[in-house]
């Protein structure tokens, strides 16, 4: 369940969860490409590497004019991801954040940060790894 989420965000998360890969041994850039292609095929508007205002950072994908999709590959510290998500969530243009991680991140789950819904998608679960 996506807390306080938008219809577009729920649909985008579902599209990302449905991605299947033949091999998990790909680069982060290749995963971003797969995610972007799947979202476009599902009718979403996608922009790559969008810089957010006021030093909030650059996001992997900007979807449907307000949803951030951030892709993580390999070992990533959950605390680092939480700090990154908090920066994104504080940006008024961000309506939601989806973290698509190749591997599970201990302690990361669907939450709300400063009123912005954050959804976590474990890609390896969909890949059967």
N, C-alpha and C positions, 0 to 999 in steps of 0.2 A: 504494500500500500504506500502510495506517495503522499506524505503529509502536505496538505495545502497546495498540492501540485496543479499544474495546468494540464489540460488535455494534450497539448503538444509535447510537453515534457514526458508524460506517461507513454505516449506513442513512440517518442524517440528512444526512451529507455527500453521499451519492448523490442524495437527494431534492433538495438544494440545487443540485447540478450539473445536474439535469434541468429546472430552471426556465427558461422561455423568455419573453422580453419582446418586445413589438412595437416598443418604442422605448427606447433607453438614456437618454433625456432625462427621467428621473424623479427625485424627491427621495429622499434616504436613507430617510426615513420610509416612503415608498411601497415601497422595496425591502425594508425590514424587514417590512412588511405582507405582501408577496408571499412572502417566505421563511417567515414564521410560518404563513400560510394553507396553503402547500404541506406544511409539517411536520405540521400538524394533520390535513390530508387524508390523510397517510400514517400516521396513528395515533400520532403523538408527542404528549406532553403539553408544552405551551408556555406559559410565563409571560413577560410583557414587562417590561423595565426593572427588573430585580431588582438590588437593592443587595447587594453581597457584604460580609461582615464585615471589620473591621479596616482600613478605608480602602482595600480592594482595588478599589473602584470600582463603577459600575453597568453591568450588561451589557445589551445590546439584547434578547437572548432567553435564557431559562433553559429548557433542553430535557431532558425525561426525568430530572428531579431530579439534575442534575450535569454537563450538557453546556452550555457557553457558546457562543452564536453571536453573533459581533460582525460587524456589517455596515459596510463602508466604501464611500463614494462619492467619486469624483473623485480628485485627487492626494493621496496619503497617504504620508508618509515611512515606509519600512520600519522604521527605527530606532524611531520613535514607536510603531508597532504592536508591535514586539518588547518594548518596555518595558511596554506595556499587557498583553500576553499573559503576561509574567513575573509581573506583579501578580496576575492571575487564577489562574495555575498554582500559585501559592504558597498559595492558599486551599484548605483541606483538603476542602471540599465539592465542588470542581471536579474532575470525572473526565476532562475533555477540553475542548478549545477548537477551534472552527471559525471561521476568519476568512473571511468571504464578501466579496470585494472586487470592485467594479464594474470596476476596472482592475487590470492586473497590478502587482504590487509587486516590484520588483527585489530579489533576495536573500531573498525570503520563500519558504519551501518547507515541506513536512511535516517536523516536528521533534518532539523531546521536550524539555520544559522542566521541570526539577525532577521528572522522572518522569511528567509529565502530557503526553499526546499532543496535538499541535497540528496541525490540518489546514488547509490553505489551498485555497480554492475561488475560481478566477478566473471571475466571472460573465460577463464580456464574451466569454470563449471559448465559453460555452454560447449566447450571444446571436448569435454569428457576427460580432462586431464586431472 
